[in-house]
Every structure is written in C-alpha cells, then in structure tokens.
Amino acid sequence: MQENETTQKLGKGFGYIAWILALAALTYFFTGVLERKEYPNQQLDTNQTNSYQEVILKDNQNNHYVFTGKINQVQVTFLVDTGATDVALSESLANKLNLVKGRSGIATTANGNTRVYHTNINELKIGEITLHNVDASIVTGMAADDSVLLGMSALKNLEMTHRNGELTLRQYY
C-alpha cells in the first residue's frame, strides 16, 4: 500500500510540473505574439534596384511605425513622426551617442514648450538606407528612453508611400 501512495504522489508531482511547463510555454508564446504586434519591424529588409533602395515598414497595433535603426553605428529605436521638424532624441540618449549640443532654442511640442539644442547626426541608418549629416534636436523634456523621433530632417531625403498599413521608404541613388 505504501508503494501505491508513493506512486500517486509522484504522479501528482509530475502532473503539477506538466501544468507549470504548459503555462510557461503559453506565456512565452503569447508574449512573442504581443511583442510582434507592438514591434513588427525588428528585422528590416532592404530591397535594392539599380536606381533605388527601399525599406518597407509595417504599422504596429497602434498604427505607428516603430523600428530598429542606427545613429552613428549605435542601435536605437525609431518612431516615424512626420509632424516633427527634426529627428528628435532625449538628452540622455544624445549623451550616450556623444552628440554635441549646439545652439539652443525653444520648441513647441505636444507636451508644451521645451528647451532644445541643435545637433548633427553624422550617419543615420534605416536598414541599408544611409543618410549623412542629418539635423537633429536634443530635447531636454523628452523621456529618457532610447526612442528617437524620425522627423522630416531625415524623411525629406526619402520618398514615402503609405498604403494598407505599410510605409515604404525609398532612397534614390
């Protein structure tokens, strides 16, 4: 009888372990699904022809275009913002990127007026699209995360086509 009790306890223990593993697997799976909905452009592919190269971005669940790119060879997260005059980044990120503060000014943002400093980005990469000497603003009131608003100082150099939840950025040679 004691051997039967031990077998039952062992069976229950394995049953609990199986449930825990199943819940962990489901959590891992659904976390990945939610992350892909919020951040669908983790890997950017560049299409190239003889006359241009292009990157196609998919919008996230909030209809925003968020993707990973590079500023001066350092990986950053961009958010496309056609309403922003310049590429805009936080002071803490600018410090990490060793960007030099230039002339100061006041900018009107969605959160009100804030102090900004002009700077210049030597190289900005979107997939294989490379832009040089891009005007940018270091925004003192911006959240200290590593997100960068990709404004018109960069986008003006690209052709943009928006259709069916996709934004195509094209750079001609």
N, C-alpha and C positions, 0 to 999 in steps of 0.2 A: 504494500500500500504506500509506503514511503517513496518508493521509486516512481510510482504514478503521480504523486504530488509534485515531485521534483520535475518530472516531465511536463506537467501542466504549468508550473511556474516558469520553466524555461520557454515553453510555447508562448505564454503571455508576454514574457520579456521580448522575444523575437517579434511578436505582434506589435508591441509598442515601438520598437526600433523601426519596423517597416512603416508604420504610420508617420513617425518623425521624418524618416527619409523621404516619404512621398510628399509630405508638406514642404520640406526643404526644396525638393525638386520643383514643385509647383510655384513656390515663391521665387525661385531663381528664374523660371521660365517667364512668369508674368512680369517680373521686374525688367527683364530684357524687352518684352513687348512694349511696356510703358516707356522705357528709355528710347526705343526706336521711334515711337510716336512723338516724343518730345524733341528728339535729336536725330532726325533721319539722315543727316549728311555727315556721318562720322568718317566715311571714306569718300573722297572726291575723285571722280574720274574726269580726265580731260580728253575731249575729242579734238583731234587736230586734222587740218587740211593744209593745202598749200598756201591758203590766204588767211586763215584764222585758227585760233584755238578757242574752245568753249568749255564751260563747266555748267552742268545742269543741277540746280538745287531743288530739292523737294521741300514744300512747306511742312511745318510741324502741326500738331493738333490745334495750336493757337493761330494758325495761318502766318507764322513768322518763318523767315529763312535764317536758320542758325547753322553754322558750320565751323569746322576747324580749318584755320589757315596759319600763316606765319607773318610775323613782323620782325624784320632783321634776323631771320633764321630761328626765332623763338616761336613755338606753337602757342596760339591764342584761339579763343572762341569769338567768332564774329556774329553779329546780328545785323542783317541788312536794314538800313534806315535811310530811305530816300528823302526823308524830311530833315536829315542832318546835313548841314553845310559841309562839314569836315568829317574825317574819321575822328572819332572821339573816344578817349580812354581815360581811366581813372589815374589819379596822381600816383597811387601805389604801383600800378602796372607800369606806368611810364618810368618810374624809378627802377623797377626790375629790368626794363628794356634799355636802361641808360639813355633815355631820350632827354635832350637838353631843353629846358624851359626858355622860351623866347619872350617876345613882347606879351604883356598881359592885357586883358580886356574883360568885359562883362558880356556874358551870353545869356539870352533868354531861352530857357528850357521848359519842358513840361512841368518841372518842379519849381519854376521861378527863375529869378536871376542868380547867376553864379559866376565866380571868377574862373577864367580860362587862361591858359598860356599857349601860345603858338609853338609848334614843334614841327619837325620834318622827319618823315619815315623814309629811310634810305631804300628799303625794299619791302614790299607787301606782296604776299603770295596767296593766291586762291587756286588751289590745285596746282597746275602748271602755268597758270596765268601769273605773270610777274609785272608789278608796277613799281616804278622808281620815283624817288623824290616826291612823295605824297604829302600834302599839307595835312596836319592833324592838330587837334586841340586836346590839351591836358585839362580835364575838367575837375576842379577841386571838390565839387559837391557830389561827384559821381561815386556810386557804391564801389567799395574796394575790391571787388571781384575781378576776375581776369577777362570779362567780356568787353568787347570792343564794338562800338557802333560803326558800321561800314557806311560812311556818308558819301555825299556827292563829290568830294575832292578825289575819291578813288573811282567811284562809279561813273563819273563823267568821261572816263577814258575807255569805257566799255559799252558795247551795245547790249541793251537789256530787253528781253522778251518774256512777258509774263503770260502764262496760259495754263489753265487746268491744274493749278496747284504746283506748277513748276516755274522756276525763274532761270532762264538761260542767260549766262554772262558770256559775251563773246569779245575777244580781243583780236583785232586785225593786225597783220604784220605790216 
